[in-house]
Amino acid sequence: MRYWLFKSEPETWSWDQQVARGERGEEWDGVRNYQARNVMREMALGDRGFFYHSQKTREIVGIVEVCATAHPDSSTDDDRWECVDIRALQTIPRPVTLDQIKATPDLSEMVLVRNSRLSVQPVRDDEWELICRMGGL
């Protein structure tokens, strides 16, 4: 299993909306960055990810699971763009903020810290475990 981080502006798509989709999950559509698209192409069924609210709150609020591998993005007719589907698994008991992540030396190499603009990104195993602990899991 591999780990990922999915960023969303809560005004556009929030954790509550993701949770409301239930078992069927939701297409992670609208990504128009080649690097992020390529990251999604690496994902496998059952991989886990952090759901991150960007913009105002800038915090990890939940854990999702990849429930459909890369496929054409239904929000466009342009065949260059693909997406995965994700479903909510669990709310983080104590959301982990970007400030907390940046203040943690063991997370200094995390993609979220080094390339904060990338909307879909990999998370290393050790980063996953540490953030889960920070969030009360």
Backbone hydrogen bonds, N-H to C=O, Kabsch-Sander energy under -0.5 kcal/mol:
donor,donor_aa,acceptor,acceptor_aa,energy
3,Y,123,V,-0.6
4,W,48,R,-1.4
5,L,121,Q,-2.3
6,F,50,F,-3.0
7,K,5,L,-0.5
7,K,119,S,-2.8
8,S,52,Y,-2.6
12,T,9,E,-2.0
13,W,9,E,-2.6
18,Q,14,S,-2.1
19,V,15,W,-2.9
20,A,16,D,-2.1
21,R,17,Q,-0.9
21,R,18,Q,-0.9
22,G,19,V,-1.7
24,R,21,R,-0.8
25,G,22,G,-1.2
26,E,86,I,-2.5
28,W,84,V,-3.4
29,D,27,E,-1.6
37,R,33,N,-2.6
38,N,34,Y,-2.7
39,V,35,Q,-1.9
40,M,36,A,-2.1
41,R,37,R,-1.6
42,E,38,N,-0.7
42,E,39,V,-1.2
43,M,40,M,-1.2
46,G,66,V,-2.6
47,D,44,A,-2.1
48,R,2,R,-1.7
49,G,64,V,-2.3
50,F,4,W,-2.5
51,F,62,G,-2.7
52,Y,6,F,-3.1
52,Y,50,F,-0.6
53,H,59,E,-3.0
54,S,8,S,-2.2
54,S,52,Y,-0.7
56,K,54,S,-0.6
57,T,54,S,-0.7
59,E,53,H,-1.6
60,I,96,V,-3.1
61,V,51,F,-2.8
61,V,59,E,-0.5
62,G,51,F,-1.2
63,I,90,Q,-2.9
64,V,49,G,-2.9
65,E,87,R,-2.4
66,V,47,D,-2.8
67,C,65,E,-0.5
67,C,85,D,-2.5
68,A,85,D,-1.2
71,H,83,C,-2.1
73,D,81,W,-2.2
76,T,73,D,-1.4
79,D,77,D,-0.7
81,W,78,D,-1.6
83,C,71,H,-2.5
85,D,68,A,-2.0
86,I,26,E,-2.5
87,R,65,E,-2.2
88,A,18,Q,-0.5
89,L,63,I,-3.2
90,Q,63,I,-1.7
92,I,61,V,-2.4
94,R,135,G,-2.3
96,V,60,I,-1.6
97,T,95,P,-0.6
98,L,58,R,-2.7
101,I,97,T,-2.2
102,K,98,L,-2.9
103,A,99,D,-1.5
104,T,101,I,-1.4
107,L,104,T,-2.5
108,S,105,P,-1.8
110,M,107,L,-1.6
113,V,110,M,-1.2
114,R,110,M,-2.2
115,N,111,V,-3.7
118,L,115,N,-1.6
121,Q,5,L,-2.1
123,V,3,Y,-2.1
128,W,124,R,-2.6
129,E,125,D,-2.4
130,L,126,D,-2.0
131,I,127,E,-2.6
132,C,128,W,-2.4
133,R,129,E,-2.0
134,M,130,L,-2.5
135,G,131,I,-2.0
136,G,133,R,-1.5
137,L,132,C,-3.0
